[in-house]
Amino acid sequence: MYAQAYGGQGDNNLGGPLPSLSPNVRPLSPFLNIDPNAIRGTQPEFIFPEGAARQRGRFELAFSQIGGSCMIGAAIGGGSGLYKGLKASTLAGETGKLRRTQVLNHVMKQGAASANTLGVVAVMYSGFGVLLSWGRGEDDEYNTMAAATATGLLFKSSAGARRCLLGGGVGFALAALYCLWSSRVQMDNVRKMHF
């Protein structure tokens, strides 16, 4: 049917090769009616274009950081809610369906609250990191520490000046530990490459 529609000759069972639409193109297979030379490139193909950065930037990493933080928060909160729900339902002497419902309520409530909290922190950190990298034109440890400090300050800003500064200090300390760890890993990789 296909061959008759395009003026060629082909097998009526569609078991044979299909005719090409132009006379200079030879079919690759009975199912792909294209020239194989069109697929083959003359140069090696890379995932990253020439001259582009070989790693993902802050904006690309933000999505996985936010999603991962929400999932980690849900897992931690769900585990905490399970423990609290089992403890509370045991103390109340609940059994059967009532106990299962109470435990499930604790798991869902605590899991959602923790996921929301870590998700908000990740959104703020990623936002500050992207803005700093775009503003400064480079992505380095200074952006990481500044973004974490600003996130801690903003997250605890409604709790008063003392807690706001404490939040900023915690953010700075966590970022400094991460930067020390990542620079140590990079130094180990450099040593392995040279020896």
KAFEN-V428131 format. One record per pair of residues at least 12 apart in sequence whose C-alpha atoms are under 7 Angstrom apart, sorted by the first residue. I is the first residue (numbers start at 1). J is the second residue. Records with the same first field share a line. If there is no record, write none. Layout:
I->J ; J
This chain:
3->18 ; 19
16->30
17->29 ; 30
18->30
20->33
58->129 ; 130
59->130
62->126
65->122
66->119 ; 122 ; 123
69->118 ; 119 ; 122
70->115 ; 116 ; 118 ; 119
71->115
73->111 ; 114 ; 115 ; 118
74->111 ; 112 ; 114 ; 115
75->111
76->111
77->110 ; 111 ; 114
78->107 ; 108 ; 110 ; 111
81->106 ; 107 ; 110 ; 111
82->103 ; 106 ; 107
84->106
85->102 ; 103 ; 106
86->103
89->102
121->151
124->151
125->147 ; 148 ; 151
128->147
129->143 ; 144 ; 147
141->179
144->175
145->172 ; 175 ; 176
148->171 ; 172 ; 175
149->168 ; 169 ; 171 ; 172
150->168
151->171
152->167 ; 168 ; 170 ; 171
153->165 ; 167 ; 168
